[in-house]
Amino acid sequence: MAERPKVFVARRIPDDGLNVVTAATDATVWPDDLPPPRDELLRAVAGCDGVLTLLTDRVDDEFLDAAGPQLKVVSNYAVGFDNVDVPACTARGIPVGNTPGVLTETTADLAFALMMAAARRLAEGDRYVRAGKWKTWGPMLLLGPDVHGATIGIVGFGRIGQAVARRAAGFGMTILYHDVQQADPAVEAEHSATFLPLEKLLAQADFVSLHVNLTPETRGLINAEKLGWMKPTAVLVNTSRGPVVDGAALATALRDGQIFAAALDVTDPEPIPTDDPLLSLDNCLVVPHIASASHATRSKMAEMAAANLLAGLRGERLPTPVNPEVYERA
């Protein structure tokens, strides 16, 4: 790259990746904690050779038109890419990169932490103490279900789902799973996991953990009907994407005791409005999309996003392309 290419970075990312980008390019980095408003985003990408986006930045035809025909690469700082119109990028010959793999274990850690926190009512207990309500030890205070020896139903048995299964095995849990395709028998044996149709899994599981991509088929996957299949003692955990769960139906199920509790890392929309019914319920734990929020993981994501961006600017194949067909098309 004889001339320093022009790039836009839609949020400050860890220095492990950002320093590499700023050293090699003429980079503009959005300085605020909040994402750029749409009109400012479109102005910022105008004339750029590459862009590094987040899940909050919608990349569509309008975005691509604003950037211009010289745009060479879109690097998404996330494993997911439902914010990117990938076919539109492919049609224009623009490779799209993401940051897969590195989030697996960290996300599984949080999924299991949420499961345990919801079961043992940790957020409720913390609020109870801070409100000055703790007067004595009581045999009926903040009771919840055991995690060890329980049955977990994992919906989506990819890398993260299997990582959750490994943690569940350490707690002596019975492991059920559902996916669009049954896993290889060797994978099932490795995790002592049993495949079930979704209806049977939801009916048998004490804990349900969601690990699916957001697609037209998974949008609203957990709705009023599916919540009705679950045990009244069950806990639902979502670390996948917010729209996978019908939030209004979940609020009703939690309020009416159809299920025991829920723990959400993702919501629909994000951020969740402060007047959302889910936030009024003690049996719903909500955290702000922090599944990958460890120092090591976020730094590795930054390195991968930078590597994708710079490879695209050089006209090289991205290390982790979402649309490898763009190279066949070329």
Legacy VTK file of the C-alpha trace (Angstrom):
# vtk DataFile Version 3.0
C-alpha trace
ASCII
DATASET POLYDATA
POINTS 330 float
0.000 0.000 0.000
2.032 2.946 -1.289
-0.528 5.504 -0.076
-2.100 5.172 3.323
-5.650 3.941 2.733
-8.534 5.791 4.300
-10.480 3.802 6.890
-13.192 4.427 9.431
-13.313 2.571 12.771
-16.817 2.815 14.196
-15.760 2.651 17.862
-12.583 2.575 19.876
-11.418 -1.048 20.157
-8.592 -2.500 22.291
-5.145 -1.198 21.426
-3.908 -4.631 20.287
-5.911 -4.116 17.107
-6.382 -0.366 16.979
-2.664 0.445 17.052
-2.064 -1.852 14.093
-4.809 -0.112 12.109
-3.722 3.432 12.910
-0.083 2.626 12.124
-0.899 1.353 8.638
-3.777 3.586 7.544
-5.233 7.049 7.606
-7.798 6.080 10.221
-10.675 8.025 11.707
-11.875 6.457 14.965
-15.315 7.318 16.326
-14.492 8.680 19.791
-17.772 8.272 21.690
-18.984 5.328 23.746
-22.292 5.407 21.881
-22.306 4.339 18.223
-22.338 6.991 15.519
-25.829 8.139 14.534
-26.839 6.916 11.099
-26.336 10.215 9.303
-22.895 10.687 10.833
-21.937 7.096 10.056
-22.815 7.580 6.388
-20.775 10.781 6.235
-17.833 9.147 8.012
-17.546 6.209 5.590
-17.649 8.375 2.470
-14.536 7.763 0.403
-13.198 5.063 2.712
-11.167 2.129 1.411
-12.076 0.019 4.429
-14.399 0.128 7.431
-14.274 -1.606 10.793
-17.820 -1.942 12.095
-19.638 -3.195 15.176
-22.968 -4.987 15.531
-24.607 -1.602 16.098
-23.625 -0.378 12.612
-25.973 -1.395 9.810
-24.100 -2.145 6.594
-26.553 -2.156 3.690
-26.867 -0.720 0.200
-27.296 2.791 1.591
-24.084 2.379 3.594
-22.201 0.945 0.607
-23.433 3.718 -1.682
-22.307 6.315 0.852
-18.870 4.716 1.113
-18.349 4.643 -2.631
-17.058 2.171 -5.233
-13.500 2.219 -3.899
-14.534 0.386 -0.683
-12.477 -2.807 -0.466
-13.419 -4.446 2.824
-15.895 -4.505 5.722
-14.397 -5.919 8.922
-16.994 -6.640 11.617
-15.778 -6.640 15.222
-18.008 -9.552 16.257
-18.585 -13.193 15.550
-22.127 -12.364 14.454
-22.829 -10.354 11.334
-26.595 -9.883 11.199
-25.906 -6.127 10.992
-24.304 -6.658 7.567
-26.173 -7.271 4.326
-23.671 -9.871 3.190
-25.284 -10.557 -0.224
-25.160 -6.814 -0.990
-21.454 -6.756 -0.157
-20.800 -9.884 -2.203
-22.644 -8.442 -5.191
-20.213 -5.525 -5.108
-17.177 -7.755 -4.674
-16.549 -6.605 -1.098
-15.310 -9.238 1.360
-16.761 -9.166 4.876
-14.755 -10.396 7.873
-15.767 -11.401 11.384
-14.036 -12.677 14.543
-15.108 -16.308 15.075
-13.723 -18.926 17.436
-12.062 -16.651 19.960
-15.339 -15.900 21.753
-16.295 -19.530 22.350
-14.942 -20.251 25.812
-15.564 -16.763 27.201
-19.176 -16.782 26.023
-19.690 -20.248 27.492
-18.293 -18.968 30.789
-20.891 -16.209 30.885
-23.737 -18.506 29.841
-22.922 -20.797 32.725
-22.479 -17.865 35.108
-25.913 -16.527 34.140
-27.453 -19.947 34.600
-26.046 -20.282 38.108
-26.854 -16.681 39.034
-30.496 -17.052 37.963
-30.887 -20.402 39.702
-29.367 -19.224 42.977
-30.990 -15.775 42.739
-27.726 -13.882 43.153
-28.933 -10.549 41.770
-32.015 -10.719 44.015
-29.846 -11.545 46.998
-27.542 -8.630 46.317
-30.474 -6.213 46.033
-31.982 -7.694 49.211
-28.823 -6.965 51.202
-28.303 -3.474 49.771
-31.921 -2.574 50.577
-31.321 -3.387 54.243
-33.753 -6.301 54.252
-31.281 -8.885 55.605
-32.256 -9.274 59.247
-31.466 -12.932 59.939
-30.749 -16.300 58.352
-33.978 -17.937 57.232
-34.626 -21.471 56.001
-37.006 -20.251 53.275
-35.015 -17.246 52.089
-34.303 -16.982 48.320
-34.638 -20.660 47.512
-33.828 -21.825 44.008
-33.049 -24.996 42.057
-29.771 -26.894 42.205
-27.530 -26.759 39.173
-25.519 -29.887 39.904
-27.210 -33.059 38.747
-29.882 -31.146 36.817
-30.792 -31.535 33.137
-29.589 -28.895 30.695
-31.085 -28.418 27.249
-28.701 -26.725 24.819
-30.395 -25.217 21.765
-27.715 -24.805 19.107
-24.889 -27.316 19.444
-22.055 -25.524 17.689
-18.794 -24.426 19.256
-20.346 -22.426 22.078
-23.094 -24.956 22.778
-20.495 -27.711 23.047
-18.353 -25.539 25.344
-21.372 -25.121 27.624
-21.827 -28.901 27.549
-18.245 -29.361 28.788
-18.978 -27.113 31.749
-22.265 -28.892 32.429
-20.447 -32.233 32.546
-18.354 -30.921 35.418
-21.560 -30.338 37.372
-22.832 -33.847 36.691
-25.665 -32.565 34.523
-27.655 -34.614 32.029
-27.002 -32.996 28.645
-29.704 -32.722 25.995
-29.351 -30.721 22.804
-31.280 -29.628 19.752
-29.969 -28.331 16.451
-31.125 -28.182 12.853
-28.893 -31.185 12.211
-27.977 -33.921 14.613
-24.309 -33.884 15.586
-21.853 -36.552 14.590
-22.072 -39.578 16.927
-18.468 -38.973 17.991
-19.357 -35.444 19.108
-22.394 -36.735 20.990
-20.254 -39.352 22.704
-17.570 -36.814 23.596
-20.122 -34.692 25.450
-22.463 -37.490 26.585
-25.150 -35.441 24.827
-28.527 -36.686 23.613
-30.333 -35.143 20.638
-34.041 -34.377 21.083
-36.672 -32.531 19.097
-37.163 -29.041 20.536
-40.552 -29.797 22.090
-39.180 -32.758 24.054
-36.024 -30.905 25.070
-37.980 -27.956 26.447
-40.299 -30.275 28.345
-37.461 -32.169 30.021
-34.796 -29.522 30.673
-34.305 -27.810 34.020
-32.105 -25.241 32.283
-32.381 -24.140 28.646
-29.392 -22.339 27.127
-29.715 -20.731 23.676
-26.772 -20.696 21.247
-28.251 -20.197 17.773
-27.503 -17.698 15.036
-30.148 -15.097 14.258
-31.895 -16.175 11.070
-35.473 -15.880 9.803
-36.052 -19.356 11.259
-34.695 -18.523 14.730
-36.272 -15.077 15.087
-38.927 -15.514 17.784
-37.912 -19.158 18.237
-38.768 -19.033 21.941
-42.303 -17.700 21.909
-45.387 -18.145 24.083
-46.018 -21.654 22.764
-42.434 -22.824 23.391
-42.365 -21.247 26.857
-45.516 -23.199 27.570
-43.623 -26.421 26.875
-41.088 -25.689 29.620
-41.219 -26.755 33.250
-42.499 -24.211 35.799
-39.174 -24.780 37.604
-37.046 -24.162 34.486
-34.508 -21.406 33.851
-33.991 -19.879 30.381
-30.595 -18.417 29.441
-29.989 -16.427 26.259
-26.490 -15.442 25.139
-27.222 -15.730 21.411
-29.253 -12.843 19.959
-32.105 -10.916 21.532
-34.724 -11.472 18.804
-34.448 -15.248 19.278
-36.747 -14.763 22.294
-40.147 -13.065 22.218
-39.583 -10.614 25.077
-43.263 -9.882 25.722
-44.073 -13.595 25.893
-41.120 -14.165 28.222
-42.267 -11.385 30.557
-45.719 -12.947 30.739
-44.286 -16.419 31.394
-42.045 -15.122 34.177
-44.788 -13.043 35.763
-47.294 -15.901 35.681
-44.870 -18.552 36.963
-44.809 -20.550 33.743
-41.027 -20.755 34.189
-38.916 -20.060 37.259
-36.425 -17.512 35.924
-34.559 -16.141 32.931
-31.085 -14.681 32.459
-30.374 -12.596 29.366
-27.150 -11.227 27.947
-29.000 -10.029 24.842
-32.348 -8.312 24.374
-34.583 -6.965 21.632
-34.008 -4.096 21.222
-30.577 -3.309 22.584
-30.259 -1.514 24.867
-33.455 -2.666 26.515
-35.760 0.273 27.401
-35.892 1.011 31.113
-39.678 0.608 31.077
-39.558 -2.865 29.530
-41.674 -5.291 31.614
-38.719 -7.699 31.911
-36.843 -5.176 34.050
-39.652 -5.042 36.584
-39.369 -8.755 37.353
-37.127 -10.062 40.131
-36.850 -13.420 38.356
-35.301 -11.908 35.227
-31.581 -11.137 35.250
-30.393 -8.867 32.413
-26.802 -7.878 31.654
-25.622 -5.579 28.802
-24.334 -7.944 26.086
-21.080 -8.777 27.860
-20.562 -12.406 26.837
-17.189 -11.655 25.245
-16.168 -9.039 27.818
-12.865 -10.388 29.060
-9.649 -8.473 28.473
-8.069 -11.341 26.555
-11.062 -12.070 24.332
-11.852 -8.485 23.393
-8.157 -7.905 22.603
-8.004 -10.999 20.393
-11.166 -9.850 18.612
-9.454 -6.522 17.931
-6.415 -8.288 16.487
-8.609 -10.413 14.214
-10.693 -7.463 13.053
-7.530 -5.505 12.272
-6.066 -8.459 10.368
-9.212 -8.761 8.257
-9.247 -5.027 7.560
-5.605 -4.814 6.503
-5.764 -7.972 4.390
-8.746 -6.564 2.520
-6.971 -3.264 1.938
-4.009 -5.133 0.453
-6.280 -7.125 -1.833
-5.471 -10.329 0.031
-7.907 -12.990 1.196
-9.320 -12.176 4.630
-8.178 -14.567 7.394
-11.799 -15.105 8.467
-14.172 -14.143 5.643
-17.928 -14.389 6.083
-18.466 -14.506 2.318
-15.613 -16.542 0.808
-17.731 -16.842 -2.331
-16.672 -13.284 -3.131
-13.275 -14.656 -4.130
-14.830 -17.282 -6.404
-16.955 -14.571 -7.970
-13.866 -12.448 -8.600
LINES 1 331
330 0 1 2 3 4 5 6 7 8 9 10 11 12 13 14 15 16 17 18 19 20 21 22 23 24 25 26 27 28 29 30 31 32 33 34 35 36 37 38 39 40 41 42 43 44 45 46 47 48 49 50 51 52 53 54 55 56 57 58 59 60 61 62 63 64 65 66 67 68 69 70 71 72 73 74 75 76 77 78 79 80 81 82 83 84 85 86 87 88 89 90 91 92 93 94 95 96 97 98 99 100 101 102 103 104 105 106 107 108 109 110 111 112 113 114 115 116 117 118 119 120 121 122 123 124 125 126 127 128 129 130 131 132 133 134 135 136 137 138 139 140 141 142 143 144 145 146 147 148 149 150 151 152 153 154 155 156 157 158 159 160 161 162 163 164 165 166 167 168 169 170 171 172 173 174 175 176 177 178 179 180 181 182 183 184 185 186 187 188 189 190 191 192 193 194 195 196 197 198 199 200 201 202 203 204 205 206 207 208 209 210 211 212 213 214 215 216 217 218 219 220 221 222 223 224 225 226 227 228 229 230 231 232 233 234 235 236 237 238 239 240 241 242 243 244 245 246 247 248 249 250 251 252 253 254 255 256 257 258 259 260 261 262 263 264 265 266 267 268 269 270 271 272 273 274 275 276 277 278 279 280 281 282 283 284 285 286 287 288 289 290 291 292 293 294 295 296 297 298 299 300 301 302 303 304 305 306 307 308 309 310 311 312 313 314 315 316 317 318 319 320 321 322 323 324 325 326 327 328 329
